[in-house]
Amino acid sequence: MPTDQTMPGSHATPPFLRFLIAVLPVVAVSVAGGLVTRAKIPTWYAGLEKPSFNPPNWVFGPVWTTLYALMAYALWRILSLPKSTPGRTGAVALFFVQLALNSAWSFAFFGAQSPLMGLVVIATLIVAILATIVAFWKLDRIAAWLLVPYLAWVSYATLLNGSIWQLNG
């Protein structure tokens, strides 16, 4: 009988491929979101009424850079597990669902200039992040904890998004 190391699918994703899978999609989402967002900040976004708890614009860059790094590292940890680990494939799929929703928010809120559409996307994003944390928790608790600041920030961003929608609707 083969050992766990010789069974098909028992090995973790090779290190370089793991790095590419964990980092490139996160960077792509960051860059795409930044491109659609940056153009709208001095124009459309500047003209919106915002709640008193809206942070200064310079806060968003460092916060998102940190969160994206934590997200990529969390995924890297999950990809480090053997491919045959029960729940690994589903956890990775959930990660990419939430990542797609993360990207969709920038296009909905800033690209479409629609706080309401952004609110719909970000509410769905929170559910996807929670599902990803639960899936990661079953596999690697550190990876799950790495997503908690992201959940906290997106929860805050949801409140901000909803307030902007109310103030400008």
Secondary structure, 3 states (H helix, E strand, C coil): CCCCCCCCCCCCCCHHHHHHHHHHHHHHHHHHHHHHHHCCCCCCHHHCCCCCCCCCHHHHHHHHHHHHHHHHHHHHHHHCCCCCCCCHHHHHHHHHHHHHHHHHHHHHHHHCCCHHHHHHHHHHHHHHHHHHHHHHHCCCHHHHHHCHHHHHHHHHHHHHHHHHHHHHC
